[in-house]
Amino acid sequence: MRNSYRISQDVVISGRVYRARVRLLGDENQLAQTPLGVQGGEKLRLTLPPLAQVAVRDALLLDDRLYACCGVRFFPTHTQADFRRCAR
């Protein structure tokens, strides 16, 4: 069974602070194995405020875990970016 979990946190991107809403998608049993419930390959979704004109690049650090940016999609009311955990 796949569930969705939401986490809010301040994130600094290009020197600006944003309140990020992160949604974690994954299997219930896998999600219980890590603090953020993120396994390799699981996606994170970062939603920025409306009209946020920023370029999301490279990586995002959340709770001491590093995620690589997989791509950015632009929507009329918000900017959405998908992230995957970086392999170490």
N, C-alpha and C positions, 0 to 999 in steps of 0.2 A: 504494500500500500504506500503510495507516494503522498507526502504531506508538504505543506508550505509553512515556513517559519519566518517571522519578520523581526529584524533587529534595527534599532535606530542608533546612529552614532555620528559624531562630527568628523568630517573628513576634509583634509586640506588638499586641494587640487590647484596647481599653478598659483600657489600663494594665497588662494582664497578659501575660506572655510564654508563648508556646506553641511547641512544636516542630511545625512544619507540614510535612506531606508533600504535595507538589504533584505532580499527575500531568498531563502534557502529552499531548494527543491530536492527531495531525495527520499530514499526508502527509510521507513521509520527505524529499522534496526541499524542501518548505517549511520543515520544522523545521531544516534545515541553514543557513538564511539568517540566523538571529538567535541571539544567545547563549543565550537560553532556548528558542529554537525556537517563538516565539509570533508568529503572524500576526494581523492584525485579525480579530476574530470567533472565534478559537480559544478554547476553554474551558480554564480552570484549575480544578482541584478541590482545595480545602483541607480537610484532615481534622483536626479538633481532638480532644483526648483525650476518653475516656469521661466522661460526666456534665458536660461543660463547659457551664456555663450562661452563655453570652455572646450578645450580640446583634451579629451581624456586619453592619455598615452601611457605606455610602459607598464606601470604596476600600481596596485593599490594595497596599502597595508591596513589590515583590520585585525585587532586583537592579536598582534604579533604574528599574524599569518600573512604571507605574501601571495597576491593574486595577480596574474598577468592579464592584461586587457585583450579580450578576443575580438572586440569590435564595438563600434558606437553606432546606434541608430537614432535618427532624429524624428521626433513627433511634434505635432502642432503645439502641445502644451507642456512638454517636458523632454528632457534628454535622458536616454536610457543606455546603459552600457553593460555588457555581459563580461564577467570575469571568470577565469579559471585559476585554480591554485597552481602556483609555480612549482615545478619539480625541483627538488633539491638533492 
